[in-house]
Amino acid sequence: MYPRKMLRDDGLGPGEVNCLANMCILSRADNNAIKAKPPSEYKDLMPDGAPLDAILESSVATSTLFSDDFYAFRNERADALAAIASGLIA
C-alpha cells in the first residue's frame, strides 16, 4: 500500500518493504500511476466521488494510510489482519 520504491528510498529494508501488512492487489495501470508517490499524494489520483471509506474497508485499511506514517499504518493494518485471521481459525 506504500510504494516499495518510496520505502526503499527512505532506507527501509526488504523485510519492512515487503511485509504482508503493506501488500494489496492493484492493477498495473494504477501501480504505474502511483509509482513512488506517498499515499497522501496518490489519494488525489482517485476518482472524484470515489467511495473512500468503502475502498479502505475492503482493503482492511483506515485513513491512517494517508498520514504518510508507514510504521503507524503498518502496525494498525497488521493488527487488523491478525484479528481477521484469528476469527477465521477460531
N, C-alpha and C positions, 0 to 999 in steps of 0.2 A: 504494500500500500504506500510505502515510502520508496521512491525510486532507488534502485540499487546503486546507480552511479552517484547519486547525490550523497548517499550514506558512505560509500567508499571514498568519495572526495572529502568527506568530513572525518575520515580516518578510522571508520568502523571496519572491523574485520569480518571475514566470511560468516562466522557463527552468528553475529548480530544481524548482518545484512540479510542473510538467508533464513532467518528464524521463521518458524511456522506462523507466528503472530503477524509477520509482515507480508504474508502471501495472500494473493487474491487472483481470481480469474479475470482476465482483461483481454479485450480484443487487441490484435496487432495495431490497428488504426489508433485506438485510444492510447496504447502504450507509446506509439511513436509521437503522438501529440503531447504526451506528458514529458517524455524524455527524462530530464533530471530536475524538473521543477518540484519545489516543495509543495505539499498538499494545499497550503494556503493560496498558492498561485494556480494549481491545476483545478481547484474548485471553480475558478472563474471560467474554465473551459466547458463546464457542464451546461447543458441547455437551459435557457431561461424557463422557469417554472418546473424544473426537474424536481421530483418528489424526494428531496434530500434526506428527510427522515427515513423514508422507506428504503432508500438506497443504502443508507448506513445500517439500518436494522437488518436488511437481508445480507449484509456483508459482515455482520457481527462487529460493528464498529460504532463509535459515537463521534460527536463533533470534536472530541479531543484530537482526532486525526488532523484537523485543520489548524491546530495550535502550533504546528511545526515543532513539537516536543516529542521526538521519536521515543524516548525512554518512557515517558508518561503514557503515550499511546500504546506502545508495545506491552507494557505491564498490564494496562487496563484490558486490552484485547486478549492477551494470554489468559488472564483470569476468566474472562467471559467464555473463551473457547474451552478452557478446562471445566467450567461449570456445565457447559453443554455436553461435553464428553462424559462427565461423571453421571449426568442424567441418562445418558444412553446405555450405560453399563450397569446402572443400579437395578 
